[in-house]
């Protein structure tokens, strides 16, 4: 176990000048009124959750916010990536308008990445911007999607293609909520934990390998360290490149292949973290074919992804030209430039680079890595 274990209530700061904010990490935070005492004053709060999370935690959050706001409203969205669309987004705007919410109203995203992304996008758009708070209830959201201000909805032709950069006021990572997380969702979150090692911190990769069994067993000390270190790395990257003009793109390791899998199968068939896990394997193979890493590194990453309970073989998206279908989908990726796909690759353990690769090599990787 790492000697650098954070104490309960550990805090990580996102440093973005006037848009800076804390990420608080620890147990028993969600239902503690003191967690929210530094937020901007307002009359009304709107909690946005979904049908899976609201029955577990909405009442607890409402009670905690009751001492800060005269009205604490709740909107419950349908659960699932398939609902990350315009139609479902309108439900949030409907609740805001029907209740006469003003520009000081604070939105609270209570859920996983889908709820967080949609609530953040609604907050960025309503009256041209209202405050919002992330209260992530999945491991994936705690270590990645709730941090850094990316908000979006999906389009049938591409994942997260419609959205805005909009920072929250606060991120509340209550480690206790991970106890109710389904095993498949826990594994999906571990994909985003794993990615930080190859791209930025080889010591953290070593720690994840040593502690994978503890993470899968939901050991609270191991989870606390995984969440904190992941947030520290992401905070460091976002603080230097908020709007993904350069460095921040490395956080998309595995995502170019992964997003193609998600959109090619239909949103919701694979969880986002499952796509990322398999995408990291494919990106590692591509890094190897470009001579950036050796076979041992690829094997190491494949083994770790498999240990986390994630797929290491991609699905067949087309019986006629599977690699061609992947390439078609990946050309819609936000990192693409003038139709050229740009991948996050590993140029050495702990170091990432964003670059293009010949289609012929990408096809070889897809043929190798797909069933």
N, C-alpha and C positions, 0 to 999 in steps of 0.2 A: 504494500500500500504506500502511496506517495506520502512523503513527509509534509508536503505543502497542502494539507487539508484545510479548507476554509471553515471558520466557525459558523454556527447558525446565524442567519441574518446577514451573511456576507453581502457586499455591495460592489458592483462594477459600474464605472462611469463611462457613458458615451460622451466624448468631448467634441462638441460641434458649436462652439461659441454660444450664441443665444438660444440655440436649439439643443443644448446639452441636457442630459437626463440620466437618472440612475436606473440600474437594474438591481432590484433587491432579490436575494436568493436565500431561502431557508424554509423551515417548517412553520406551519400555523400562521401564515401571512395573509391568506385570502380573506379570512373572516375577522381579521383584527382591524378595528377602526383606525388605529394609529398608523397603519400602513399608508393611508390615503390622506393624511392630515396636511401635507405640503402642496396639495393640488390647488389650481386656481379656484377662487370662490365662484360659485354658481348656484342657481336655484334648483336646477334639474339635472339629473343624471339618467342616461339611457344605457342599460345593460343589453348587449347583443350576444346571444348565445345560440345553441342549437338543441335539437330534440334529444340528443344523447347526453349533453353536459348540463343543460338547465335543471333537470330533475335532481342532479347530484349537488350542484353548487350555487345555483342562482339565488336561492333563499338566503344562504349564508352571506353572499356578497351584498345582497339588498340590505340585510341587517347591518353589515359593517358600514355601508354608505349612508344609512339612515340618519346618522348624526351629523353628516356634512351637507346634505341636500334636503330641501323640502319635499321634492318628488323624486322617487327612484323608479323609473319605468323599466319594463322588460320586453324585449322582442325576441322571439324564438324562431330561428330559421330551420329549414329542413337540413338534415345532416348528410354531408358527403361532397366530394369534389365535383360531382356532376351538377351541383347547385351553385357553383361559384360563377354566377352569370348575371347578366343585366336584370333579368326578371326577379331573381332573389334579392339583388341589391336594392331594388325598388321597395322591398318590404321595410328596409331600414329608413329610407326617405319617407315612406308613408307614415311610420311611427313618429318621426321627428315633426313632420308637418301637421299631422292630426292632433298632436299634443302641444302645438304652438311653441316648439322648442326654439330658443334664440341662439345667438352666436356664442354665448358663454356656456351652453349646455355641454357637458362632458360625456363622451361615449366611452363605454367600457367593453372591450372585446374579451368575452369569457368563453374560451374554447381553444381549438387547435389552430392550425395554420389557415384554414379556409375562413373561419370566423375572424381571425386577426386581420387577414388581408382585406376582407370585405368591409369590416368595421373601419379600418384605417382609410380605405378608399372613400367610404361614405363621409368620414370626418374631414378628409381633404377637400371634398366636393361641396358639402352642405354649407350654404352661405359663404362659400369660398374658403372654408376652413374653420373647424371648431376643435377644441382640445379632445384628445382621446388617450386612453390608458390600455395597455396590453396586460391581460391576466391569462397567460397561456396555460392550458391544462394538458398538453401533450409534451413529451420529451422533445420531439422535433421542433415544436413551436418555442419551447424554452431556450433551446440552444441555437436556433437559427431564425425562423420566420418572424418572431415577435421583435427581434432586435435589428435596428438599422433603417427602419422607415420605408421599406419597400411595401407598397400596397397595390393590389391588382385584382382583376377578375380574368377568367379565361375567355378565349374566343374559340369557336370550333376549329379554326385553322392554326391556333397556337396558344400555348399556356402562358398566362400572366402577361399577355400582350397589351392589355388596356389597364392603365393604372397611373400611379403618381408616387414620387418620393415625398413622404410626409411623416415626420418623426412624432412618436408618442411623447407624452409628458412623463411617463413612468412605465416600467415593465416590472411585473410582480411574478416572480418564479417561486410559487409555493411547492416545495418538494413533496408535500403530503398528497397532492392530487395525483401524483404518478402511481400511487397504490391502486387506483381504480382503473388504470390504463390497461386495455386489452393487450395480451402478449404480442400480437401482430403489430400494434401501434408502437409498443416499446421498441421492437426491433427496427421499425421504420425510423424512429428517432435516433437510434444508434448509428444509422447511416450518416446522419449529419454530424454526429460526434466524431466518427471515424475520419471524416474528410479533413478535419482540421490538422490531423497528424501529417499526412503526406504533403499538404500544401504549405505548412508553416512551422510545425513543431514536432520534430522527430522524437523528442523525449516524451511528449504526450502520446505519440503513437505507441511507444514502448509501454507506457502506463496502461493504455487501453488494452493491449494484448495481455498484460499481466492481470488485469482486473475485469476482463470480459465476463467471467462467470459471476462475479459479484454484481456487475451491472445488470445482467439478465435476472439475477435473484433479487433485484431492487434493493440492494444494500444501500441504506441512506447515506452513509459516508462516501461510498463510491459515486453515487449519483450526484451528491453535492459537489464533489470535485469535478466530475465530468461537465456539469452544467456551468460551473464557475469558469473553468479553463476555456471551454468553448466560447462563452460570452466574452472573456478577456481577449481572445484572439480576434473574434469578430469586431469587438469594440475598437481594437487597435487598427484593423483594416478600414472600418467605416470612418473612423476619425481622420484618416488620411485621404479617403476617396468616397465621399458620401454618395455621389451620383453615378458611380461606376464608370468613370472615364478612363480608368486604367487598372490600378491595383485591385479594386474590389471584385473585379471579374474572376479572380482566383477562387472566390467563395463558391463559384459555380462548378467546381470540380465534380464530374459525373453527371451534371445536369443537362448537358447538351444531348447526350444519348438518352438520359432518363426522361427528359421532357418528350422526346420522340416516342418513347415507349408509352408514356401516359396518353398522349394525344392519339397515337396510332391505334391503341387498343380501345380507346374511349375512356374519358375521365372517370376515375373511380375503380376501374378494373384492377389496376395495381395502385397501391398507396404511393404517395410521392417519395417517401423514403426508400421504398422497394425499387423504384425506378432509379433513384440516385445511387443506391448500393450497386445495382447491376451496371449502371452507367460508369461508376468508378472503375469497375473491373474492365470495362471496354476501353475507357480512357487510359488505363494502365497498359493494356495490350497495345494500344496505339502509340503510347510513349515508348514502349519497347521496340516496336517496329521502326520508329524514328531514331533509335539508338540513344535515347535519353536515359533509360534505366535498364537494368539487367533482368534476366529471367527470375532471379531470386526475389527481387522486389515485387514483381508481378505475382509470383506464387504466394508471397507473404500477405499481400493485400487480398488476394482471392480467398485465402484461408481465413483471414480475419472477418471479411464480409460474410462468409458462410457461417462462421461461428456465431455471428450476431443474429442468425436466423433469416438472412436476406438472400434473395436469388442471385446467382452468379452466372446464369445463362439467360440471355435475352429472348423474348418471344419472337415468333415469325409474324410479321405484320403484313406480308404479301406472299402468296404462293407463287406468283409469277416472277417478281424481282424484289426480294426482301431487302437487299442492300439498297436498291434504288428507292424503295419506299422510305427507309430510314433517312437517306440523304435528302429526299424531298422535304420531309418533316423538319430536318435539322437546318435547312436553309432559311426557315422562318425564325430561327433562334435569334434573340436580341443581340447576341455578340456577332452575328453575321454582318459582313460588310460587303456591299455590292454583290450579294449572292454567294460570297465566299464564306464557308463555315469556319469559324474560329473555335478551337477547342482549348479547354484548360487541361494542360498536360503536366506531367511530373518530369522535371529536368534533373532530378536528383532527389533522394529522400529528404523531405522537409522544404522543398523548393518547387514552386509552380510557375508555369509560363503560359501565356495565351498566344496561340499561333494557329495558322492553317496547316492542313495536311493534304497530300494528294488523294483524290477520290479513290484511286486504285488501292491505296493502303487502307483507307477507311472501309472499303468494301471487304478487304481481306479480314479485317478485325470483326466486322459484322458477321461474315460467313463463319468465322471461328467461334464466335461467342454466342450465337443464336442456335436454338434447338432446331 
